[in-house]
Amino acid sequence: MSDYLRVHGYQVVVARDGVEAIAQTRIHRPSLILMDIQMPVMDGTEAIRQIRAIPDLPAIPIIALTSLAMPGDRERCLRAGASSYVSKPVSLQRLVQLIEQHLLPVG
């Protein structure tokens, strides 16, 4: 996924777990976050909650990605603060379209 996004012109910063995702967000202040929900140390849902609680951080779009598409997962991710929810496997072309939708200027 990272290679595909880089080929399409995106700069990619990878975090191995939720704690690292929060730290990378503070450092890099990305335009968009792809958050895997099943991560070690701290899951993606909790990482989303904590990112949303950072007071000086702008409202970064967060796309939640999960391989477990259980009933209620989408709602749980959106309640945590995700902007969108996608279950894996995801079409990389569709993912780029979703990213572009979130990055389009409003207005």
Secondary structure, 3 states (H helix, E strand, C coil): CHHHHHHCCCCCCCCCCHHHHHHHHHHHCCCCEEEECCCCCCCHHHHHHHHHCCCCCCCCCEEEEECCCCCCHHHHHHHHCCCEEEECCCCHHHHHHHHHHHHCCCC
